[in-house]
Amino acid sequence: MVSYMATKKVTVTIPEDLLDEIRADAAERGLSAYVAEALRFKRDRDRLLELVDWLQEEHGPVTEDERVAALGELEDLDAEHERRRASGQHNAGEAA
């Protein structure tokens, strides 16, 4: 399913060497799609950082033990995703 959203043309200034790299990476999907995806990623990351700041204000900073535990859980999830990808399982609604 393809959905179309309203778009607006803008002008931005990008260093020439970076633009050359982006054009090579963007290839078939096009420069506009690549830049829009990058901007969405940046916006989402900024929102997550705001959430982290708020959570730390409310509950204090994350301890080293909590950080290690969270990274361990992420590694477990990554391994499960890889296992499912390799076996061809694609149950989007199923918990890992």
C-alpha positions in Angstrom: 0.0 0.0 0.0 1.4 3.4 -1.0 0.3 6.5 0.8 1.1 10.0 -0.3 1.6 12.8 2.1 1.6 16.5 1.2 5.1 17.7 0.5 6.7 21.1 0.3 9.8 22.1 -1.6 12.5 23.8 0.5 16.1 24.9 -0.1 18.9 23.7 2.2 22.6 24.2 2.1 24.7 21.0 2.5 28.5 20.6 2.2 29.3 19.4 -1.3 31.2 16.3 -0.1 28.4 15.2 2.1 25.9 15.7 -0.7 28.0 13.5 -3.0 28.0 10.8 -0.4 24.2 11.1 0.2 23.4 11.0 -3.5 25.4 7.8 -3.8 23.7 6.2 -0.8 20.2 7.4 -1.8 20.4 5.8 -5.3 17.0 4.6 -6.5 14.8 5.9 -3.6 16.0 9.5 -4.4 17.6 12.3 -2.5 14.3 13.7 -1.1 13.2 10.4 0.4 16.7 9.9 1.9 16.7 13.4 3.5 13.1 13.0 4.7 14.0 9.7 6.3 17.1 11.2 8.0 15.1 14.1 9.3 12.4 11.8 10.7 15.2 9.7 12.4 16.7 12.9 13.9 13.4 14.2 15.1 12.5 10.8 16.7 16.0 10.7 18.4 15.5 14.2 19.7 12.1 13.2 21.2 13.7 10.1 22.8 16.4 12.3 24.3 13.8 14.6 25.7 12.0 11.6 27.3 15.3 10.4 28.8 15.9 13.8 30.3 12.4 13.9 31.7 12.7 10.4 33.1 16.0 11.2 34.8 14.6 14.3 36.3 11.7 12.3 37.7 13.5 9.1 38.7 17.2 10.0 38.8 20.0 8.9 36.5 20.3 5.3 35.2 22.7 3.3 37.3 25.5 1.3 35.7 23.8 -1.9 36.8 20.5 -0.8 35.1 22.4 0.2 31.9 24.2 -3.2 31.8 20.9 -5.0 32.3 19.1 -3.0 29.6 22.0 -3.7 27.1 21.8 -7.4 27.9 18.0 -7.3 27.1 18.7 -5.5 23.8 21.3 -8.1 22.9 18.7 -10.9 23.6 16.1 -9.1 21.5 18.6 -8.7 18.6 19.5 -12.4 18.8 15.8 -13.4 18.8 15.2 -11.1 15.8 18.1 -12.6 13.9 16.9 -16.2 14.8 13.4 -15.4 13.5 14.8 -13.8 10.4 17.0 -16.8 9.7 14.1 -19.2 10.2 11.6 -17.2 8.2 9.3 -16.4 11.1 7.5 -13.0 10.7 4.8 -12.9 13.4 4.7 -9.2 13.9 2.2 -9.3 16.8 4.1 -12.0 18.7 6.3 -11.0 21.6 10.0 -11.9 21.3 
